[in-house]
Amino acid sequence: MERTFIEDISEKFNNQKVLVKGWVSEIRALGKVQFIVIRDKTDNVQCVAHKDTLKEDLFNKIPKISIESVIEIEGQVKTSKQAKKGFEIAIENLKVLAEAQTPLPIDTSEKSKTLIDKRLDYRFLDIRRPQVNAIFRIRSKVFNFVSNFFDSKGFISINTPKITAGGVESGAEQFSIDYFGKEAFLTQSPQVYKQMFVVAGLERVYEIGEVFRAEKSHTTRHLTEFTGIDLEMGFIKDENDVMDVLDELMKYVLEEVKEKCKKELELLNIKIEVPKKIPRITLEEARKLVEKKGKKIMENDDLDAEGEKLIGEIIKEKHDSDFVFITLYPWEKKPFYQMKDSKNKKVTKSFDLVYKGVEISSGSQREHNYNVLKEQSKEKGIDIDKMSFYADIFKFGAPPHGGAGIGFDRLIQRMLNLENVREAILLPRDPERLTP
């Protein structure tokens, strides 16, 4: 027989024979009747064995099968008012394909209380839990939704190097590696390359890829390796064009998740709310709003984690939106390549996107004029001509452009109300974790 996935079985299969394969999640022995709950990547189903109808050796074998063993079951689908799904499988034959050792190192039940660090040590077992499995089914779909969106908007997918000679971000946050006797670095951002290929004539580019930050941060929102969604677009009027694209992207992704991940969302007890129009406020306005709630932010300081959480709550109350763009960040705290605002040179044409009280994206209009860029780099104590790989990009006709980076892992975390960003990534890396 060919295998049938559990999610494809229904009451319409009544009296039909099926072959299911998967992992044992539960066994209940009740005298002359025994139950096995088998789970595959799609769902789980109850299977029933009757002493009177099943071979004696198979019937006696069932209570000895360990949880998480891999088995296959042949049997007939039978409608049942007692079964959770309205049907169950009456076992006719059973094979153990691989027996799981006992005891299990973590609790794989739906109500597991194993702490996250231990779960990550045995991630391959942890992901067998339906709720955890659902997170990564959604994540996989979001990856595709993001790609589909950018394709529909005329963006070109690019792949940029992850080993570089240097970047345009803070050197203190770079991982250095030995590259055949030379010092090289793991990329912190595809910033240089995004701009390069906009200037090269591709005009609109995006990448979904890994980036690295050597930050010794021990929080529920930071990682040393994470997945970034990066976009860059040429011939923009200003930073609002980039925010418009992000606004559309968030709506599109959430609508698609809401429509196409119903089963997973139900498992996780998540209700997706799609924003109508994401509000935009300046950092100065945000400061005033949080100050009214008792949170003081200094003039040139960004919102900290507490401030972001607070502004998220305020915007939710005022605008019924889980999202907010915060704009016009101080030049003093921003990289030299961001364009200064024409009305107020103390701020840049930049923004952050906050989702449910956590920043998930940062972006800006970039300075495309070589001479202005040279002056701005001097203000930051940088000689751009010593970064010829970057400076040359702007010497031969660079259009007005801007872009943003989105933390893919944070996006999933906030969307699914996960307590820790590590829940949203298969094998996270932080200052302590290098395995598995």
C-alpha distance (Angstrom), angle and dihedral (degrees) to the residues before:
residue distance angle dihedral
M1 . . .
E2 3.76 . .
R3 3.78 117.3 .
T4 3.82 118.8 -102.1
F5 3.80 119.7 -152.6
I6 3.78 112.0 -127.0
E7 3.82 95.4 -124.1
D8 3.83 88.6 60.3
I9 3.82 93.6 58.8
S10 3.79 119.5 92.3
E11 3.81 140.9 158.3
K12 3.81 86.8 -83.0
F13 3.82 86.4 73.2
N14 3.82 90.3 66.5
N15 3.82 110.8 151.5
Q16 3.81 91.7 3.3
K17 3.79 120.3 126.5
V18 3.81 118.0 -121.0
L19 3.80 138.8 178.5
V20 3.82 115.8 -141.4
K21 3.80 127.8 -178.0
G22 3.78 130.8 -168.4
W23 3.78 147.0 89.9
V24 3.80 128.7 -40.4
S25 3.79 109.8 -114.8
E26 3.79 99.1 169.4
I27 3.82 141.2 7.7
R28 3.81 125.0 -166.7
A29 3.81 120.1 -175.4
L30 3.82 113.1 -164.1
G31 3.77 105.5 171.6
K32 3.79 108.9 -93.2
V33 3.81 92.6 9.8
Q34 3.80 126.3 59.6
F35 3.79 131.0 -176.4
I36 3.80 131.3 -153.2
V37 3.80 121.0 -171.2
I38 3.80 107.1 -154.0
R39 3.80 122.8 -166.4
D40 3.79 130.3 -161.6
K41 3.81 129.4 174.5
T42 3.80 91.3 -80.5
D43 3.82 106.4 44.2
N44 3.80 145.1 -46.0
V45 3.80 132.8 -100.3
Q46 3.77 137.7 -169.7
C47 3.82 117.1 -115.2
V48 3.77 121.9 -165.8
A49 3.83 130.8 -152.7
H50 3.81 122.6 -163.7
K51 3.80 118.6 -158.4
D52 3.78 91.0 -141.2
T53 3.82 95.5 55.3
L54 3.84 105.9 30.8
K55 3.80 124.6 74.7
E56 3.78 110.0 -92.6
D57 3.80 95.6 -123.4
L58 3.81 91.6 52.2
F59 3.79 92.9 45.5
N60 3.82 92.0 51.0
K61 3.80 90.6 46.7
I62 3.81 95.8 59.9
P63 3.85 99.8 76.9
K64 3.81 89.5 50.7
I65 3.82 94.5 57.7
S66 3.80 110.5 106.3
I67 3.80 123.5 -130.8
E68 3.85 112.9 -93.4
S69 3.80 92.9 24.4
V70 3.80 113.1 142.3
I71 3.79 112.6 -116.4
E72 3.78 142.5 162.8
I73 3.77 124.5 -143.2
E74 3.79 130.4 -163.8
G75 3.76 116.6 -163.5
Q76 3.77 150.1 120.2
V77 3.78 123.7 -80.2
K78 3.80 110.0 -121.2
T79 3.79 126.3 -173.7
S80 3.80 111.7 -123.0
K81 3.81 131.2 178.8
Q82 3.81 89.6 -156.3
A83 3.83 94.8 54.8
K84 3.82 116.8 90.8
K85 3.80 93.1 -126.8
G86 3.79 95.8 41.7
F87 3.78 90.8 -107.4
E88 3.80 140.9 53.8
I89 3.80 137.0 -169.7
A90 3.81 118.5 -105.4
I91 3.80 103.9 -142.2
E92 3.79 116.5 -124.1
N93 3.79 99.1 161.6
L94 3.80 134.6 10.3
K95 3.81 134.0 -169.0
V96 3.80 129.1 -174.8
L97 3.81 105.7 -142.8
A98 3.82 96.4 179.9
E99 3.78 128.1 0.7
A100 3.82 118.9 -137.7
Q101 3.79 117.9 -133.1
T102 3.78 118.9 -119.8
P103 2.91 140.3 -95.0
L104 3.80 98.9 35.9
P105 3.83 113.1 -132.2
I106 3.83 91.1 -130.9
D107 3.78 136.3 25.3
T108 3.82 108.4 -100.9
S109 3.78 96.6 -176.5
E110 3.81 121.0 117.1
K111 3.81 91.1 -106.0
S112 3.79 94.8 47.2
K113 3.81 115.0 164.7
T114 3.80 95.4 -169.7
L115 3.82 109.5 132.1
I116 3.80 119.7 -111.7
D117 3.83 96.8 -109.6
K118 3.81 92.0 56.5
R119 3.80 91.5 42.9
L120 3.80 90.3 53.9
D121 3.81 90.1 52.0
Y122 3.81 86.9 60.8
R123 3.78 99.1 29.8
F124 3.82 92.8 150.3
L125 3.81 88.2 63.0
D126 3.79 94.7 39.7
I127 3.81 92.2 56.7
R128 3.79 91.0 58.3
R129 3.80 87.0 73.5
P130 3.84 107.3 99.0
Q131 3.82 94.5 -130.3
V132 3.81 93.2 51.2
N133 3.79 91.1 43.1
A134 3.81 88.2 53.3
I135 3.81 91.8 57.1
F136 3.78 91.8 59.7
R137 3.78 94.6 41.9
I138 3.81 87.1 57.0
R139 3.81 92.2 43.7
S140 3.80 90.5 53.2
K141 3.79 91.1 51.5
V142 3.83 92.5 46.9
F143 3.82 88.8 54.6
N144 3.81 88.4 56.6
F145 3.81 93.6 43.1
V146 3.80 90.8 53.5
S147 3.81 91.8 49.7
N148 3.80 91.9 47.0
F149 3.80 91.0 50.9
F150 3.79 94.9 51.3
D151 3.80 91.6 45.0
S152 3.81 89.4 53.2
K153 3.81 90.2 52.3
G154 3.80 95.0 52.3
F155 3.81 97.5 -102.8
I156 3.80 118.9 148.1
S157 3.80 119.6 -136.0
I158 3.82 113.4 -125.1
N159 3.79 135.0 -176.6
T160 3.79 116.6 -147.7
P161 3.83 132.0 -167.4
K162 3.79 118.7 -85.9
I163 3.83 92.5 -163.1
T164 3.80 110.8 65.9
A165 3.80 141.8 170.3
G166 3.81 90.2 -127.8
G167 3.76 143.3 -43.5
V168 3.76 142.1 -131.3
E169 3.80 94.5 -112.4
S170 3.82 130.0 83.4
G171 3.81 111.0 -52.9
A172 3.80 91.2 -148.6
E173 3.80 90.0 70.7
Q174 3.81 96.7 51.9
F175 3.80 126.9 107.0
S176 3.79 108.2 -134.8
I177 3.82 120.9 -150.8
D178 3.80 136.2 -176.8
Y179 3.79 107.4 -105.8
F180 3.82 106.4 -171.3
G181 3.79 90.9 -48.5
K182 3.79 94.7 -39.8
E183 3.78 127.1 101.2
A184 3.79 112.9 -110.8
F185 3.79 134.5 166.8
L186 3.78 139.7 -137.3
T187 3.78 108.1 -115.6
Q188 3.79 118.4 -97.7
S189 3.78 92.2 -169.3
P190 3.81 139.9 -9.2
Q191 3.82 87.0 -124.5
V192 3.83 96.7 125.0
Y193 3.79 93.2 45.3
K194 3.79 95.2 45.4
Q195 3.80 90.0 55.3
M196 3.80 91.6 42.4
F197 3.79 93.7 57.5
V198 3.79 94.9 43.8
V199 3.81 87.1 54.0
A200 3.83 88.9 44.0
G201 3.79 88.8 66.5
L202 3.80 102.0 -97.5
E203 3.84 84.4 109.5
R204 3.82 97.0 -171.2
V205 3.80 120.2 43.7
Y206 3.78 138.7 164.4
E207 3.79 137.8 -177.4
I208 3.78 134.8 -169.6
G209 3.79 106.6 -159.5
E210 3.79 149.6 121.3
V211 3.80 123.2 -71.6
F212 3.79 129.7 -177.9
R213 3.80 133.6 -140.8
A214 3.81 122.4 -176.4
E215 3.79 92.8 -147.1
K216 3.79 118.6 143.6
S217 3.78 90.3 -145.0
H218 3.78 119.3 150.9
T219 3.79 102.3 -168.3
T220 3.79 137.4 118.2
R221 3.84 89.9 -108.0
H222 3.84 106.2 44.8
L223 3.80 131.1 83.0
T224 3.81 133.1 171.4
E225 3.82 91.2 -136.5
F226 3.76 120.2 32.9
T227 3.79 141.4 156.8
G228 3.78 115.5 -103.7
I229 3.79 129.1 -161.6
D230 3.80 103.4 -151.9
L231 3.78 128.2 -175.1
E232 3.79 134.8 176.7
M233 3.80 127.8 -177.8
G234 3.78 133.5 -170.3
F235 3.80 133.7 -144.1
I236 3.80 94.0 31.8
K237 3.79 123.9 159.7
D238 3.79 92.7 -140.0
E239 3.81 143.4 -44.0
N240 3.81 90.8 -62.8
D241 3.81 89.2 73.7
V242 3.81 89.1 60.8
M243 3.81 91.8 46.6
D244 3.81 89.5 50.5
V245 3.81 90.1 57.1
L246 3.81 92.0 47.5
D247 3.81 90.1 48.4
E248 3.82 90.0 53.8
L249 3.81 91.9 43.9
M250 3.81 94.0 53.9
K251 3.81 92.2 48.2
Y252 3.79 92.7 47.1
V253 3.81 94.9 47.9
L254 3.80 94.2 46.4
E255 3.80 92.7 46.9
E256 3.80 90.5 50.5
V257 3.82 92.5 47.4
K258 3.79 90.6 47.9
E259 3.81 91.6 51.3
K260 3.81 102.6 36.1
C261 3.81 104.3 32.6
K262 3.80 99.9 50.2
K263 3.79 95.5 129.6
E264 3.82 93.6 49.6
L265 3.81 92.7 45.1
E266 3.79 89.9 51.6
L267 3.81 90.8 51.5
L268 3.81 90.0 51.7
N269 3.81 93.3 41.1
I270 3.82 91.2 -126.0
K271 3.79 126.1 152.4
I272 3.81 113.0 -159.8
E273 3.80 116.8 -141.7
V274 3.81 115.7 -161.3
P275 3.83 114.3 -151.9
K276 3.81 119.0 -126.6
K277 3.80 95.4 -152.7
I278 3.78 123.4 -11.2
P279 3.84 109.7 -124.1
R280 3.83 118.6 -123.2
I281 3.78 122.4 -150.0
T282 3.78 132.4 165.5
L283 3.79 121.7 -111.0
E284 3.79 87.8 -114.0
E285 3.82 90.3 55.7
A286 3.80 90.1 47.1
R287 3.81 90.8 52.5
K288 3.81 91.0 52.9
L289 3.80 91.9 48.8
V290 3.80 94.5 51.7
E291 3.81 91.4 42.7
K292 3.80 88.2 60.5
K293 3.81 85.9 58.8
G294 3.81 91.7 51.1
K295 3.82 99.6 -95.9
K296 3.83 114.1 126.7
I297 3.83 117.7 -154.4
M298 3.80 119.3 -174.2
E299 3.83 117.8 -122.9
N300 3.81 98.6 -102.2
D301 3.79 97.1 31.0
D302 3.79 126.7 106.5
L303 3.79 121.2 -131.4
D304 3.79 111.0 -84.2
A305 3.82 123.0 -142.9
E306 3.80 91.5 -82.7
G307 3.81 91.0 48.5
E308 3.82 92.3 50.3
K309 3.79 91.0 50.0
L310 3.79 90.2 49.6
I311 3.81 95.2 48.0
G312 3.80 88.9 48.1
E313 3.81 89.9 56.4
I314 3.82 92.5 45.9
I315 3.81 93.9 49.9
K316 3.80 91.4 46.1
E317 3.80 89.5 54.0
K318 3.82 95.7 43.2
H319 3.81 101.5 37.3
D320 3.82 104.7 15.3
S321 3.82 88.3 -124.3
D322 3.80 128.7 132.7
F323 3.82 87.8 -157.0
V324 3.79 134.7 64.0
F325 3.80 133.6 173.5
I326 3.80 113.7 -141.1
T327 3.81 112.0 -161.0
L328 3.82 144.8 -170.6
Y329 3.81 103.8 39.3
P330 3.84 120.3 -167.7
W331 3.81 116.8 -85.1
E332 3.79 87.6 -138.6
K333 3.83 91.0 67.9
K334 3.80 100.3 36.1
P335 3.87 132.7 84.2
F336 3.80 119.4 -92.9
Y337 3.80 93.7 -112.0
Q338 3.81 95.1 66.5
M339 3.79 116.3 101.2
K340 3.78 117.2 -113.6
D341 3.76 117.7 -124.8
S342 3.82 110.7 -101.4
K343 3.83 93.3 -137.0
N344 3.80 97.5 43.3
K345 3.81 117.6 25.4
K346 3.80 90.4 -168.1
V347 3.80 91.0 73.8
T348 3.80 134.5 50.4
K349 3.79 131.1 -132.2
S350 3.78 89.1 -105.6
F351 3.77 140.0 126.0
D352 3.79 146.0 -173.5
L353 3.79 124.8 -146.4
V354 3.81 113.4 -140.5
Y355 3.83 119.1 -162.3
K356 3.80 119.6 -169.4
G357 3.79 90.7 -20.4
V358 3.82 98.8 -46.3
E359 3.82 128.5 97.2
I360 3.81 108.4 -118.7
S361 3.81 101.1 166.9
S362 3.80 142.1 29.0
G363 3.77 127.8 -170.0
S364 3.78 147.3 149.4
Q365 3.75 148.4 174.5
R366 3.81 107.0 -85.7
E367 3.78 125.3 -134.8
H368 3.82 105.0 -108.6
N369 3.82 99.7 177.3
Y370 3.82 108.6 97.0
N371 3.83 95.8 -149.4
V372 3.80 93.1 49.0
L373 3.80 90.3 45.6
K374 3.81 89.8 51.8
E375 3.81 90.9 53.0
Q376 3.80 92.8 46.3
S377 3.79 92.2 50.4
K378 3.83 89.3 52.8
E379 3.81 89.4 54.5
K380 3.81 87.5 57.4
G381 3.81 92.7 47.4
I382 3.81 93.4 -106.6
D383 3.79 127.9 128.1
I384 3.79 102.6 -145.5
D385 3.81 91.7 -166.7
K386 3.79 88.5 66.4
M387 3.81 85.4 60.1
S388 3.80 92.8 59.9
F389 3.83 92.0 160.6
Y390 3.82 86.2 65.0
A391 3.80 102.5 31.2
D392 3.81 93.4 53.4
I393 3.80 90.8 61.3
F394 3.81 90.2 70.2
K395 3.81 100.2 43.5
F396 3.78 98.5 75.7
G397 3.79 107.3 47.8
A398 3.80 118.4 -53.6
P399 3.83 117.3 -173.1
P400 3.82 122.9 -140.0
H401 3.78 104.8 -82.6
G402 3.78 145.1 163.0
G403 3.74 142.1 176.0
A404 3.75 149.3 167.6
G405 3.77 144.3 -133.4
I406 3.80 122.7 -134.1
G407 3.79 124.5 -161.2
F408 3.81 101.5 -127.8
D409 3.81 92.8 -165.7
R410 3.82 92.5 50.0
L411 3.80 90.7 47.6
I412 3.82 90.1 56.6
Q413 3.81 91.6 43.0
R414 3.80 93.7 53.7
M415 3.81 94.3 40.4
L416 3.82 92.4 54.2
N417 3.82 96.9 36.0
L418 3.81 93.1 -120.0
E419 3.79 115.8 172.4
N420 3.80 95.1 -139.7
V421 3.81 130.6 33.4
R422 3.82 87.4 -135.8
E423 3.81 87.0 71.2
A424 3.82 88.5 64.5
I425 3.80 98.1 54.1
L426 3.80 126.8 65.5
L427 3.81 98.4 -136.3
P428 3.81 110.7 8.7
R429 3.79 125.7 -159.4
D430 3.79 122.3 -148.9
P431 3.83 133.3 154.7
E432 3.83 91.0 -73.8
R433 3.80 104.8 30.5
L434 3.81 119.7 81.4
T435 3.83 98.1 144.3
P436 2.93 151.0 99.0
